[in-house]
């Protein structure tokens, strides 16, 4: 059973007297341990779909299941709990707190999820070590490189064992070498820890780690198949 399944998602926004349809029956599913890329031009609906999958927006119609639970019909006050328990976000902009060091940035995200004290500290240290920042835990964001900041953001998403990771252009602000390092971390963690990973991207290098590539145009998702099988 998929850990995330979106079916026939429609999303409309009201702008003045007009109703604008951004998603027109978008569907996709993620399996445990699977890495999927979602590509598409600006204005195609990528960000809106990612926000719905991450339980930030609710669809106008369609169904969304996370870990076998229908969440599109859940009360709005339940959605933050679903996000905290099931989903880790990796943003293009790192969104780190400038006055907190790397470990404290990760700990803060854990506290929002209900972790506290020594347990939060141990978990933050574990994930920072996993992304190769064992020697940078006490560094403030201003003392970290762009690649290191992105790895802190990745550690923050990984902390707490969320089974689903949603990444929005995670390599867009990185040079090719650092971007390759981040992609290698994504691949290793998805396969070793069984996380489901959806990467919204324009970066063709993301295809080197994916199991499938999907494209979105005019609010509809189309699949390009399992590229590992196609390459075999």
C-alpha positions, -999 to 999 in steps of 0.1 A, spaced: 0 0 0 14 35 -9 24 56 21 9 86 2 -18 84 -25 -34 115 -41 -63 108 -65 -80 133 -89 -69 163 -69 -85 196 -80 -76 229 -65 -94 262 -72 -87 296 -59 -110 326 -60 -93 358 -73 -117 387 -71 -148 376 -91 -129 348 -109 -124 312 -100 -89 300 -111 -83 262 -114 -47 253 -107 -49 215 -104 -72 196 -127 -74 160 -114 -37 155 -104 -29 120 -92 3 104 -78 14 78 -53 46 72 -33 58 38 -20 81 33 10 117 37 0 108 52 -34 124 84 -48 102 102 -73 110 135 -92 82 159 -102 91 182 -130 72 209 -148 73 245 -159 65 275 -137 28 279 -133 21 242 -139 8 236 -103 39 220 -87 40 242 -56 2 239 -51 3 201 -54 33 199 -30 14 221 -5 -16 198 -7 5 166 -3 21 182 27 -12 190 43 -7 228 41 -35 233 17 -67 213 13 -80 202 -21 -112 215 -36 -120 179 -45 -102 146 -48 -88 123 -21 -55 123 -2 -44 93 19 -13 93 41 -3 60 57 -37 46 48 -57 74 64 -79 98 45 -68 133 53 -85 154 27 -117 154 47 -100 158 81 -108 188 103 -83 217 97 -71 215 134 -59 179 128 -37 188 98 -7 201 119 -6 169 138 -5 149 105 23 171 92 44 167 123 39 129 125 42 119 88 59 146 67 94 162 66 99 192 44 131 203 26 127 238 12 147 256 -15 153 284 9 169 269 40 147 288 65 172 283 94 170 304 125 201 327 123 205 329 161 204 291 166 233 267 158 228 237 135 219 213 164 195 238 179 178 244 145 171 207 143 161 204 180 136 233 175 118 213 148 117 183 170 102 203 199 74 213 176 68 176 170 66 169 207 102 158 214 119 173 245 152 173 265 178 147 260 158 127 235 156 158 211 193 164 215 202 128 207 179 127 177 193 160 163 228 148 167 220 115 150 205 131 119 233 157 117 258 129 118 238 111 91 241 141 67 278 146 74 277 175 98 290 159 130 317 186 132 294 215 124 267 211 151 277 242 171 281 264 140 256 292 134 240 295 99 263 325 90 293 302 95 280 274 72 284 271 35 253 269 13 257 231 10 260 228 48 229 249 53 210 227 29 222 196 49 210 212 81 176 217 64 177 180 53 185 169 88 156 189 102 133 171 77 147 137 87 145 143 124 116 125 141 115 96 116 88 111 93 81 84 66 75 109 38 99 136 27 88 164 3 116 185 -12 111 217 -31 140 224 -55 166 212 -29 196 216 -52 186 249 -69 210 271 -48 239 246 -48 269 242 -71 272 209 -90 295 192 -65 276 200 -34 243 193 -52 256 158 -60 265 153 -23 230 162 -12 215 139 -38 237 111 -26 224 117 9 188 116 -3 194 83 -21 212 67 8 186 77 34 156 68 13 170 33 5 185 26 40 157 40 61 127 34 38 116 70 35 94 79 5 108 110 -12 92 134 -37 115 160 -52 100 189 -71 128 200 -94 141 216 -126 176 199 -120 182 171 -145 208 156 -122 179 146 -98 170 119 -124 202 100 -115 188 90 -81 151 86 -89 130 55 -94 104 74 -113 100 108 -130 66 125 -132 57 157 -150 30 182 -144 15 204 -170 -16 226 -167 -25 209 -134 -23 173 -146 4 148 -136 18 124 -162 43 96 -155 75 87 -173 77 52 -159 102 35 -137 135 48 -151 155 20 -134 135 -6 -153 138 14 -185 175 16 -182 179 -21 -176 
